[in-house]
Amino acid sequence: MRVNGWLTLLHGRRRPQLDEAAWSEALDLPVFAGLTAAEIARLRTHAVAILTGKTFSGAAGTEVSDDMATLIAAFAALPVLELGPKAYGDWREIVVYPAEFVHEADEVDEAGVVHHMRHIRAGEAMEGGPMVLSWEDVAASGGGEGYNVVIHEFAHKLDMMNGAVDGLPRLPADMRVQAWAAAFSAAYDDFCRRIDAGETGDIDPYAAESPAEFFAVLTEYFFEWPQPLAAAYPAVYEQLRRYFRQDPLRRQERAHHDLATP
């Protein structure tokens, strides 16, 4: 892996242990609000499986502690609460940078010309390879505001399980590709039109970058802040609800009602 134009030196590949204090702190974040005791127990089982099934490496001077890895695993376990961590595939490594990093890649334009590009990234999921995360962005995730770099990059891993990285993950037998494509295509076209027209809304404009980014960003919103997603694109919300077998909108509404009830 090349970042910043030089071979990145990794610090101590290891498999961390779940940190109890970090786990308790993670569960207090808004993204986990409304989970039942049984769901929390399953979330923990999946988080432990992720910790034991992946190696964690620090880069650019970062040493990945147990509490850091625990937060990453907690976030990663949420999308696969009902699917199980095997849904992510058999890749092995998570690399953690202290903050955003530079990703270099060759890109071919419509004329067939190759351009060497440098992109600032908060995360990167490499097909068949490792995942790279900015710790600064991981720590800023989970606040219920639509942003979660871990969920975003793990959504890309789910997308990759169906071959092309195109916003279509491997669907269960009771879902139809045609219904998924119809919901996502209509929503993506509408979202891009709104962005091109200069309209602002609650959903991150980065979702217009490509169908793959649209899926990843909307997965962030599905778990972190489902209200604007369900309001703007209810058909997409329904497809995600069926795919993940979770209903974060109802879960968060129930949590808010419980807090308001004396």
SERO-4910 file (N, C-alpha, C, O; in steps of 0.05 Angstrom, whole numbers):
BEGIN
 pado doro    nc1    nc2    nc3   cac1   cac2   cac3    cc1    cc2    cc3    oc1    oc2    oc3
  Met    A     17    -24      0      0      0      0     17     25      0     36     27     16
  Arg    A     11     44    -18     26     68    -20      9     92    -12    -13     95    -22
  Val    A     18    108      7      4    132     16     25    154     18     47    149     27
  Asn    A     17    178      9     36    200      9     60    195    -10     81    208     -7
  Gly    A     57    176    -28     79    171    -48    101    154    -38    120    148    -52
  Trp    A    100    145    -12    121    128     -1    109    103     11     85    103     19
  Leu    A    125     83     13    115     58     25    110     64     55    128     73     69
  Thr    A     85     59     63     77     65     91     88     44    110     85     20    106
  Leu    A    100     53    132    110     35    152     87     31    172     76     49    184
  Leu    A     81      5    177     60     -2    195     71    -10    222     93    -21    224
  His    A     56     -3    243     66     -9    270     51    -32    282     26    -31    286
  Gly    A     65    -54    287     55    -76    303     28    -87    297      9    -82    311
  Arg    A     25   -103    275      0   -116    270     -7   -133    294      9   -149    304
  Arg    A    -32   -130    303    -40   -145    327    -71   -149    326    -85   -135    312
  Arg    A    -80   -168    342   -108   -172    346   -115   -163    374   -109   -177    393
  Pro    A   -128   -140    377   -134   -129    403   -156   -144    418   -170   -160    406
  Gln    A   -158   -138    443   -179   -149    460   -201   -127    463   -196   -104    462
  Leu    A   -225   -136    468   -247   -117    473   -242   -103    500   -237   -116    520
  Asp    A   -242    -77    499   -237    -60    523   -264    -53    535   -281    -41    523
  Glu    A   -269    -62    560   -295    -59    573   -303    -30    576   -326    -23    571
  Ala    A   -285    -13    584   -292     15    588   -299     28    562   -319     43    560
  Ala    A   -284     22    541   -289     33    514   -316     23    503   -330     37    490
  Trp    A   -321     -2    509   -347    -14    500   -371      0    513   -390      7    500
  Ser    A   -369      5    539   -390     19    553   -394     48    542   -416     57    539
  Glu    A   -372     61    537   -373     88    526   -385     88    498   -401    106    491
  Ala    A   -378     68    482   -389     66    455   -420     63    456   -434     76    440
  Leu    A   -430     47    474   -458     42    475   -474     66    483   -499     67    479
  Asp    A   -461     86    495   -474    111    502   -477    130    478   -491    151    481
  Leu    A   -465    124    456   -467    141    432   -495    139    420   -507    118    421
  Pro    A   -504    161    408   -531    161    397   -536    140    376   -559    130    373
  Val    A   -516    132    361   -520    112    340   -530     85    351   -543     70    336
  Phe    A   -524     80    376   -533     54    388   -558     57    405   -567     38    418
  Ala    A   -570     80    404   -594     85    421   -617     66    412   -622     63    389
  Gly    A   -630     55    432   -654     39    427   -649     10    423   -668     -6    420
  Leu    A   -624      1    423   -618    -28    420   -628    -42    445   -625    -33    468
  Thr    A   -640    -65    441   -649    -81    463   -626    -96    476   -604    -97    465
  Ala    A   -631   -108    499   -609   -123    513   -599   -146    496   -575   -151    494
  Ala    A   -618   -159    482   -610   -181    465   -594   -172    441   -575   -185    433
  Glu    A   -601   -148    430   -586   -137    407   -558   -128    416   -539   -132    401
  Ile    A   -556   -117    440   -530   -109    450   -512   -133    454   -488   -132    448
  Ala    A   -524   -155    464   -508   -179    468   -498   -190    441   -475   -198    439
  Arg    A   -515   -189    421   -507   -198    394   -487   -179    382   -468   -188    369
  Leu    A   -490   -153    386   -471   -133    377   -443   -139    389   -423   -138    374
  Arg    A   -442   -145    414   -417   -151    427   -404   -176    415   -380   -177    410
  Thr    A   -420   -197    411   -409   -222    399   -397   -216    371   -375   -226    365
  His    A   -411   -199    355   -400   -193    329   -375   -175    331   -356   -179    315
  Ala    A   -375   -157    350   -351   -140    354   -327   -156    361   -305   -152    351
  Val    A   -331   -175    379   -309   -193    387   -299   -209    363   -275   -213    360
  Ala    A   -318   -218    346   -310   -234    323   -294   -216    303   -275   -226    291
  Ile    A   -301   -191    301   -285   -173    284   -258   -168    296   -238   -168    281
  Leu    A   -256   -165    322   -230   -160    335   -212   -185    332   -188   -181    328
  Thr    A   -223   -208    334   -207   -232    332   -201   -241    303   -182   -255    298
  Gly    A   -218   -232    285   -215   -240    257   -199   -221    240   -192   -227    218
  Lys    A   -193   -197    251   -177   -177    236   -152   -170    251   -151   -172    276
  Thr    A   -131   -163    237   -108   -151    250   -111   -121    247   -121   -111    227
  Phe    A   -102   -107    268   -103    -77    268    -75    -67    268    -58    -75    284
  Ser    A    -70    -49    250    -43    -37    247    -45     -7    248    -63      5    237
  Gly    A    -25      6    261    -24     34    262     -5     44    240     14     30    233
  Ala    A    -10     68    229      7     79    209     13    108    216     -2    121    231
  Ala    A     35    118    205     44    146    210     46    152    240     38    173    249
  Gly    A     57    133    254     62    137    283     40    129    301     43    131    325
  Thr    A     18    119    290     -5    111    307     -1     83    318      8     65    304
  Glu    A     -7     80    344     -8     53    356    -37     48    363    -48     63    379
  Val    A    -48     27    352    -76     21    357    -80      7    383    -72    -16    387
  Ser    A    -92     21    402    -97     10    429   -123     -6    429   -139     -5    409
  Asp    A   -128    -21    450   -152    -38    452   -177    -20    451   -197    -28    439
  Asp    A   -176      3    464   -200     20    465   -206     31    437   -230     34    430
  Met    A   -186     38    421   -190     47    394   -203     25    377   -222     30    363
  Ala    A   -191      2    378   -201    -21    362   -229    -28    371   -246    -36    354
  Thr    A   -235    -26    397   -262    -33    406   -283    -14    394   -304    -24    387
  Leu    A   -277     11    393   -297     30    381   -301     24    351   -323     24    342
  Ile    A   -279     18    337   -281     11    308   -298    -14    305   -316    -15    288
  Ala    A   -293    -34    322   -308    -59    320   -338    -56    327   -355    -68    315
  Ala    A   -343    -38    346   -371    -33    354   -386    -21    330   -409    -30    324
  Phe    A   -375     -1    318   -387     11    294   -391     -9    272   -412    -10    259
  Ala    A   -370    -25    267   -371    -44    245   -392    -66    250   -403    -77    231
  Ala    A   -397    -73    275   -415    -94    281   -444    -86    277   -461   -103    273
  Leu    A   -450    -60    278   -478    -51    277   -492    -58    250   -513    -69    251
  Pro    A   -480    -52    227   -493    -59    202   -499    -89    199   -518    -97    186
  Val    A   -482   -106    210   -485   -135    207   -497   -147    232   -493   -171    237
  Leu    A   -512   -131    247   -525   -141    272   -541   -166    266   -541   -186    281
  Glu    A   -556   -166    243   -573   -189    236   -560   -206    214   -568   -228    210
  Leu    A   -540   -195    200   -527   -210    178   -504   -227    188   -497   -248    176
  Gly    A   -491   -218    209   -467   -232    219   -442   -221    205   -443   -214    182
  Pro    A   -419   -221    219   -394   -209    208   -383   -223    184   -367   -211    170
  Lys    A   -391   -248    179   -382   -262    155   -391   -248    129   -381   -253    108
  Ala    A   -412   -231    132   -422   -216    109   -401   -198     97   -404   -189     74
  Tyr    A   -381   -191    113   -360   -172    103   -338   -186     87   -322   -172     74
  Gly    A   -338   -212     86   -318   -226     71   -294   -234     88   -294   -231    112
  Asp    A   -273   -244     75   -250   -255     89   -224   -239     88   -203   -250     92
  Trp    A   -226   -213     81   -202   -196     82   -193   -194    111   -209   -199    130
  Arg    A   -168   -185    116   -157   -189    142   -148   -165    158   -146   -166    183
  Glu    A   -143   -142    145   -129   -121    160   -143    -94    160   -155    -86    140
  Ile    A   -142    -80    183   -151    -53    186   -127    -36    194   -114    -41    214
  Val    A   -122    -15    178    -99      3    182   -110     29    192   -129     40    180
  Val    A    -99     40    213   -109     65    225    -88     87    224    -66     84    234
  Tyr    A    -95    109    211    -79    133    210    -88    152    232   -111    150    241
  Pro    A    -71    171    241    -80    189    261   -102    209    251   -119    217    267
  Ala    A   -101    216    226   -120    234    214   -123    228    184   -115    207    176
  Glu    A   -135    246    169   -138    242    140   -111    236    127    -90    246    136
  Phe    A   -111    220    106    -87    212     93    -90    217     62   -112    222     53
  Val    A    -68    215     48    -68    219     19    -69    191      6    -52    174     10
  His    A    -89    188    -11    -91    163    -27    -83    170    -56    -93    189    -68
  Glu    A    -65    154    -67    -55    158    -94    -66    136   -112    -65    112   -104
  Ala    A    -75    143   -136    -85    123   -155    -83    134   -183    -84    158   -188
  Asp    A    -81    115   -202    -83    122   -231   -112    120   -240   -124     99   -236
  Glu    A   -122    141   -253   -150    141   -262   -149    147   -292   -134    163   -302
  Val    A   -167    133   -307   -169    135   -336   -194    152   -342   -216    145   -333
  Asp    A   -190    174   -358   -213    191   -365   -227    179   -389   -220    158   -399
  Glu    A   -248    193   -398   -265    183   -420   -249    181   -446   -257    165   -464
  Ala    A   -228    196   -449   -211    195   -473   -190    173   -471   -175    169   -490
  Gly    A   -189    159   -449   -169    137   -446   -143    147   -435   -123    131   -435
  Val    A   -141    172   -427   -116    183   -416   -114    176   -386   -133    180   -371
  Val    A    -91    167   -378    -86    159   -350    -76    184   -335    -57    197   -343
  His    A    -89    189   -312    -81    212   -295    -73    201   -268    -87    184   -256
  His    A    -51    210   -257    -43    202   -230    -56    222   -211    -50    246   -211
  Met    A    -73    211   -193    -90    228   -176    -81    225   -147    -73    204   -138
  Arg    A    -84    247   -132    -80    247   -103   -105    256    -89   -114    279    -95
  His    A   -116    240    -72   -141    246    -59   -137    246    -28   -124    228    -18
  Ile    A   -148    266    -15   -148    265     14   -172    248     23   -194    253     15
  Arg    A   -166    229     40   -187    210     48   -188    207     79   -169    210     93
  Ala    A   -213    202     88   -217    195    116   -218    165    119   -215    154    142
  Gly    A   -222    151     97   -223    122     98   -221    111     70   -225    125     50
  Glu    A   -213     86     68   -210     73     42   -213     43     46   -199     30     62
  Ala    A   -232     31     31   -236      2     31   -225     -9      5   -235     -2    -17
  Met    A   -205    -25      6   -192    -36    -17   -203    -63    -24   -204    -81     -7
  Glu    A   -211    -67    -49   -224    -91    -58   -204   -115    -54   -183   -115    -66
  Gly    A   -212   -134    -38   -196   -157    -32   -173   -152    -13   -158   -170     -7
  Gly    A   -170   -127     -4   -148   -120     13   -156   -106     38   -179   -109     47
  Pro    A   -138    -91     50   -144    -79     76   -163    -56     75   -171    -46     54
  Met    A   -172    -47     98   -187    -22    102   -169     -2    116   -154    -10    134
  Val    A   -170     23    108   -154     44    120   -173     64    132   -192     73    119
  Leu    A   -169     73    157   -186     91    171   -170    114    184   -148    109    193
  Ser    A   -181    137    184   -171    159    200   -182    158    228   -207    159    231
  Trp    A   -165    157    248   -175    155    275   -190    180    283   -210    179    297
  Glu    A   -181    203    274   -194    228    280   -223    227    270   -241    237    284
  Asp    A   -228    215    247   -255    213    237   -271    191    250   -295    193    254
  Val    A   -258    169    258   -271    149    274   -282    161    300   -305    156    307
  Ala    A   -265    176    313   -273    188    339   -295    209    335   -310    214    355
  Ala    A   -299    220    311   -320    239    306   -346    226    297   -366    239    293
  Ser    A   -346    199    295   -369    184    286   -387    176    309   -379    178    332
  Gly    A   -412    169    303   -430    158    323   -448    178    336   -463    170    354
  Gly    A   -446    203    329   -461    224    342   -489    228    333   -503    247    343
  Gly    A   -499    211    315   -526    214    306   -531    238    287   -552    249    286
  Glu    A   -510    245    272   -511    268    254   -507    260    225   -502    277    208
  Gly    A   -508    234    219   -505    224    192   -476    218    184   -472    211    161
  Tyr    A   -457    219    202   -429    214    195   -418    191    211   -419    190    235
  Asn    A   -408    171    196   -394    149    209   -375    136    189   -384    120    172
  Val    A   -350    143    191   -330    133    171   -327    103    171   -322     91    151
  Val    A   -331     91    195   -329     62    196   -352     48    181   -347     30    165
  Ile    A   -376     57    187   -399     46    173   -397     51    143   -404     33    127
  His    A   -388     74    136   -385     81    107   -366     61     93   -373     50     72
  Glu    A   -342     56    105   -323     39     92   -331     10     93   -326     -6     74
  Phe    A   -344      2    114   -354    -26    116   -378    -30     96   -382    -52     87
  Ala    A   -393     -9     90   -413    -11     70   -401    -17     43   -411    -32     27
  His    A   -378     -4     37   -363    -11     13   -355    -40     12   -357    -53     -9
  Lys    A   -347    -51     35   -340    -79     35   -364    -97     29   -361   -117     15
  Leu    A   -388    -89     39   -412   -104     32   -417   -102      2   -425   -122    -11
  Asp    A   -414    -78     -9   -418    -74    -38   -399    -92    -54   -407   -103    -74
  Met    A   -374    -94    -45   -354   -110    -59   -361   -140    -60   -351   -154    -77
  Met    A   -377   -149    -42   -384   -177    -41   -401   -187    -64   -404   -211    -68
  Asn    A   -411   -168    -80   -428   -175   -103   -412   -170   -129   -424   -169   -150
  Gly    A   -386   -167   -127   -370   -163   -151   -363   -134   -155   -347   -123   -139
  Ala    A   -375   -121   -174   -370    -93   -180   -378    -75   -157   -398    -80   -144
  Val    A   -362    -54   -153   -368    -35   -132   -387    -14   -144   -377      6   -155
  Asp    A   -413    -19   -142   -432     -3   -157   -457      4   -141   -477     13   -152
  Gly    A   -456      0   -114   -479      6    -98   -499    -16    -96   -521    -12    -86
  Leu    A   -492    -40   -105   -510    -63   -103   -496    -85    -88   -480    -99   -100
  Pro    A   -502    -89    -63   -490   -111    -48   -503   -138    -55   -522   -138    -71
  Arg    A   -493   -159    -44   -505   -185    -49   -532   -186    -33   -531   -187     -8
  Leu    A   -554   -187    -47   -580   -187    -34   -589   -214    -25   -582   -234    -37
  Pro    A   -604   -216     -3   -615   -241      5   -636   -251    -14   -645   -237    -32
  Ala    A   -644   -277    -12   -662   -290    -31   -689   -277    -32   -703   -278    -52
  Asp    A   -698   -264    -10   -725   -252    -10   -725   -224    -20   -746   -210    -19
  Met    A   -703   -214    -31   -702   -187    -43   -697   -189    -73   -684   -208    -82
  Arg    A   -706   -169    -88   -703   -170   -117   -685   -147   -126   -688   -124   -118
  Val    A   -666   -153   -144   -647   -133   -155   -663   -111   -168   -656    -88   -167
  Gln    A   -685   -118   -183   -700    -98   -197   -712    -77   -178   -711    -54   -185
  Ala    A   -722    -86   -155   -734    -67   -137   -712    -49   -124   -716    -25   -121
  Trp    A   -689    -61   -118   -667    -46   -107   -658    -25   -127   -654     -1   -121
  Ala    A   -654    -34   -152   -644    -16   -173   -663      7   -179   -655     30   -183
  Ala    A   -689      1   -179   -709     21   -184   -709     43   -162   -709     66   -168
  Ala    A   -707     34   -137   -707     53   -115   -682     70   -115   -683     94   -112
  Phe    A   -659     57   -118   -634     71   -116   -629     89   -141   -618    111   -138
  Ser    A   -636     79   -164   -631     95   -188   -647    120   -188   -637    142   -195
  Ala    A   -673    118   -181   -690    142   -180   -680    162   -160   -679    186   -165
  Ala    A   -672    152   -137   -662    169   -115   -636    182   -123   -632    206   -118
  Tyr    A   -618    167   -135   -592    177   -143   -595    199   -164   -582    220   -163
  Asp    A   -612    194   -184   -616    214   -205   -628    240   -193   -619    262   -200
  Asp    A   -647    237   -175   -659    260   -162   -638    275   -145   -637    300   -146
  Phe    A   -622    260   -130   -602    273   -113   -581    288   -130   -574    311   -123
  Cys    A   -572    276   -151   -552    289   -168   -564    314   -181   -550    335   -183
  Arg    A   -589    313   -189   -602    336   -201   -603    359   -181   -598    382   -187
  Arg    A   -610    352   -156   -611    373   -135   -584    385   -129   -581    409   -125
  Ile    A   -564    368   -128   -536    378   -124   -528    396   -147   -516    418   -142
  Asp    A   -533    388   -171   -526    404   -195   -540    431   -195   -530    450   -205
  Ala    A   -564    431   -184   -580    456   -183   -572    474   -159   -583    495   -155
  Gly    A   -553    465   -143   -544    480   -121   -561    479    -96   -559    495    -78
  Glu    A   -579    459    -96   -596    456    -72   -581    443    -49   -564    426    -53
  Thr    A   -587    453    -26   -574    441     -2   -595    425     14   -619    432     13
  Gly    A   -586    406     28   -604    390     44   -588    377     67   -566    385     72
  Asp    A   -601    358     80   -588    345    103   -568    324     95   -550    317    111
  Ile    A   -571    312     71   -553    290     63   -528    301     51   -529    319     34
  Asp    A   -505    290     58   -479    298     49   -477    298     18   -483    277      6
  Pro    A   -470    320      5   -468    321    -24   -448    300    -35   -450    293    -59
  Tyr    A   -430    290    -19   -411    270    -29   -425    245    -40   -414    230    -55
  Ala    A   -450    241    -31   -466    218    -41   -470    219    -71   -476    199    -83
  Ala    A   -467    243    -83   -470    246   -112   -446    237   -128   -446    236   -153
  Glu    A   -424    230   -114   -399    223   -127   -402    199   -146   -391    199   -168
  Ser    A   -417    179   -138   -421    155   -154   -443    138   -141   -449    142   -117
  Pro    A   -454    118   -155   -474    100   -142   -462     86   -118   -476     81    -99
  Ala    A   -436     79   -119   -424     65    -96   -422     84    -72   -428     75    -50
  Glu    A   -415    109    -76   -414    128    -54   -442    135    -44   -447    140    -20
  Phe    A   -461    135    -62   -489    140    -54   -498    118    -35   -510    124    -14
  Phe    A   -493     93    -41   -500     71    -23   -485     74      4   -498     70     24
  Ala    A   -459     80      3   -444     81     28   -453    104     46   -457    101     70
  Val    A   -458    128     33   -467    151     49   -494    147     60   -500    153     83
  Leu    A   -512    136     43   -540    131     53   -540    109     75   -558    109     92
  Thr    A   -521     91     74   -519     71     96   -511     85    122   -521     78    143
  Glu    A   -493    104    120   -486    120    144   -511    133    155   -516    132    179
  Tyr    A   -527    146    138   -551    160    147   -572    140    158   -585    146    178
  Phe    A   -574    117    145   -593     97    154   -589     90    184   -608     88    199
  Phe    A   -563     87    192   -558     80    219   -554    104    238   -562    103    261
  Glu    A   -543    126    228   -536    148    245   -559    168    247   -565    178    269
  Trp    A   -572    175    225   -592    196    225   -613    189    204   -613    201    182
  Pro    A   -630    169    209   -649    159    189   -671    177    181   -683    174    159
  Gln    A   -677    198    197   -700    215    191   -699    228    164   -718    226    148
  Pro    A   -677    242    157   -676    255    131   -676    236    107   -687    242     86
  Leu    A   -664    212    111   -664    192     90   -692    182     85   -701    180     62
  Ala    A   -706    175    107   -734    164    104   -752    185     92   -771    178     77
  Ala    A   -748    210     99   -765    232     89   -760    237     59   -779    241     43
  Ala    A   -734    237     51   -728    244     23   -731    221      4   -741    224    -18
  Tyr    A   -723    197     13   -723    174     -5   -734    149     10   -719    131     17
  Pro    A   -761    149     15   -772    126     30   -768     99     17   -766     79     31
  Ala    A   -768     98     -9   -764     72    -23   -736     61    -17   -732     37    -15
  Val    A   -716     79    -16   -689     71    -10   -687     62     19   -675     41     25
  Tyr    A   -700     77     37   -700     69     65   -712     41     68   -702     24     83
  Glu    A   -733     35     53   -746      9     55   -728    -13     45   -727    -35     57
  Gln    A   -713     -8     23   -695    -28     13   -672    -34     34   -665    -57     38
  Leu    A   -662    -12     46   -641    -16     66   -652    -30     91   -638    -46    103
  Arg    A   -677    -24     98   -689    -37    121   -691    -67    116   -685    -83    134
  Arg    A   -699    -74     92   -702   -103     86   -674   -116     84   -671   -139     92
  Tyr    A   -655   -102     72   -628   -114     69   -614   -118     96   -604   -140    101
  Phe    A   -614    -97    112   -600   -100    138   -617   -114    159   -607   -122    180
  Arg    A   -643   -116    154   -662   -129    173   -663   -113    199   -665   -125    221
  Gln    A   -661    -87    196   -662    -69    219   -679    -45    212   -682    -38    188
  Asp    A   -690    -32    232   -706     -8    228   -697     14    247   -709     19    268
  Pro    A   -674     27    241   -663     48    259   -682     71    265   -682     82    287
  Leu    A   -699     78    245   -718    100    250   -737     93    272   -741    109    291
  Arg    A   -749     69    271   -767     61    293   -751     57    319   -762     63    340
  Arg    A   -727     46    317   -711     42    341   -705     68    355   -707     70    380
  Gln    A   -696     88    340   -690    114    352   -715    129    362   -714    142    383
  Glu    A   -737    126    348   -762    138    358   -770    126    384   -780    139    402
  Arg    A   -767     99    386   -773     86    411   -755     95    434   -764     99    456
  Ala    A   -729     98    428   -710    108    448   -717    136    457   -716    142    481
  His    A   -724    154    439   -731    181    446   -757    181    462   -760    197    481
  His    A   -776    164    455   -801    162    471   -796    153    499   -807    164    518
  Asp    A   -778    133    502   -772    123    529   -758    144    546   -763    146    570
  Leu    A   -741    160    533   -728    182    548   -748    203    557   -745    215    578
  Ala    A   -768    208    540   -787    229    546   -809    220    566   -822    237    579
  Thr    A   -811    194    570   -832    183    588   -821    183    616   -801    171    622
  Pro    A   -835    197    635   -826    198    663   -828    171    676   -821    168    700
***
